[in-house]
């Protein structure tokens, strides 16, 4: 992929009927073309709808020939792109209901985790997991299988108890766990079935957490002790720049419990940090969540970054690949072979574990995985030339990419690793028979061979 891939495109309209339809579908005036959060991608249309109600979503869907949902614009690839129309639910970001008996919360699809979490905590509840950034929307995260960390923690999508979306006919569809297989196919829906308008999430009692950081773990310790190390807390992240076969930092996040003892000064050779750290050690830890064992609410410890601050490195690129947990160390060592090529161009890599699930399009479908994440400097051409090398190294482990991050994997290879792909496409056909929600990203990766 070259820089041209990231340059906006335009569609040519032919015929009076097509022009008339587009005029009725598009906002009164086409706005500027939005960019994604990192600024590496400018979307291909300025026609962005901002509905405030489900009825307005239905109206937009009925009027538009093509429409793609836009979340918090945190995707690094074109999964949320459209050459014709986008719909943003940023105006639909409220809590619909909190069911304290069923231990669930129902929210509108535009709500972000950083907005929802304090509300839940104040009412005595918590979510089972959070991503490293609280700035992202719940619906967008779940639609792409985004995750936090934990050998026994499923990705964010596994917290969904029910989903509501508007299908291609403009009808409101509601699915819950009692709907069985259809529900399992719809949760990680990639925007292909319709515009998600509401989600119901499972809750648990609120809890406090603390986190400690250990520095300089010899990578060789992971060969025999990987599972022990990544199970040393509720959520554990390993950060490395792939230099000297060293894990720069190990972030261990744990629930606070009565009678907790002092942390061990060492973790398999890694030393307990004496100050707050950023995953990229050269950067200030000001925007990172509190460390040093200071207890705080779950939502102020489980993410790496605070809601009110710039997340991560800012101007960056991201890629991530999932491999089965049993191949964790071998996959790391395969990637490490490229350290001389990749280290000069990345900020940091993060290695996490995610528990298996039964959601059709999840990268962790029926297998607990380790995720090898890279936060790159914004050197588009260089990064896009390095990704095929990483994918080649990880191919023996049937690596799957994160749906919303950069990858160059051929469609045939990707499709061969998705067990439920044909069943998912049948489900898509049921709710969107003519491809109203299918954009170039979905066409290439799910339908091209």
Order of alpha helices (4+ residues) and beta strands (2+ residues): alpha-beta-alpha-beta-beta-beta-beta-alpha-beta-alpha-beta-beta-alpha-beta-beta-beta-alpha-beta-beta-beta-beta-beta-beta-alpha-alpha-beta-beta-alpha-beta-alpha-alpha
